Amino acid sequence: MTEEPKWTPSHMRLSPSKINTYMKCPREFYYKYISKLPEKKTIHLFRGTLVHKVLENLFKNKFKSLPQWEKGGPAIWIQGEFEKGWEEKIAKHKWLWEVHTKEEMDAMYIETEQLLQNFVQSVNKKLTEMVKWKIYKSKYQAWNAVAPKYAERWVKSHEYAIVGVIDVVCNDFDGGTTLLDYKTSKRYGPYLPEEYYRQLIIYAFLYTLEMGEMPNFVGVNYLRFDDTFFVKISQTQLDEAKDLIKFVHDAIKEREEHEGKYEQKPQNLCKWCSFYKGNGGPCDVTLPKWEPKYKRKSKETYKDIDSKFKGQIELDAQKQFPEFD
Ligand code: SF4
């Protein structure tokens, strides 16, 4: 019996965002990661980096213990870090003021400041209320549940040629592990978007490979709303992540550097794509015709229903109550 040849990754080192770009549109992936065409940068990118940096330092460097948190004035510290970071990471990019209006920039400033302050308040609230409601006996125990074990944990696999950065690794009572990813975007709904789900299972897969221990849960924390959505991890999700990584590597190996082989995926998001010809890019895709998600139905009256289903209702009634025949 001949042995199957060993699977090997493509030449590219992947990341969850590269995989998500490929799944969203292979042609966008080509422009971004193979041709390396420059993209239109916006404030959202810089704001995300700033918030992640501040939160990383919060637990990793500044407030490593409860006494430090209680005596160190985290709200004042975070405000200082925000103002310094805004100057260094955002204000100095004068061109951002050409991409966005002053109103947009001012709104983003206030929103980011509030988002960080809300984060400190939410930690304080958890510390106080978890003791008040007797979930934990003391604030020290509550601190262990709230403060992460690691902030900004890099995970990688040579075998699968992929790397990722997990924002937070937490341990629960029984030593179980939860991985969290912070999201600063306004996007929010009562569901977990597909690309977030992919990102989370990839983190779970890489963490398991690297630590030899499967996390119980992975989740996204929407910082604006202080709300978290979790995915329970089992071997099924790890296998799914592995298949996904291999799928994208195989697609790259097959397509190599041929632009035409990377399919265009026409979608409503094309209008915001840096590579769309309407935005000065090379992609000549034909935009799909816009259709409303929900078609408005004319309101039915009882009279309408009655007339439409009259025959059926009568028939059903006959079946249910044959004695009335
Ligand atoms: S414009 Fe649309 S089809 Fe073209 S690269 Fe961007 S997302 Fe893909």
Boltz pocket constraint, residues with backbone or C-beta under 6 A from the ligand:
constraints:
  - pocket:
      binder: B
      contacts: [[A, 24], [A, 25], [A, 26], [A, 27], [A, 28], [A, 263], [A, 264], [A, 265], [A, 266], [A, 267], [A, 269], [A, 270], [A, 271], [A, 273], [A, 274], [A, 275], [A, 276], [A, 277], [A, 283], [A, 284], [A, 285]]
      max_distance: 6.0
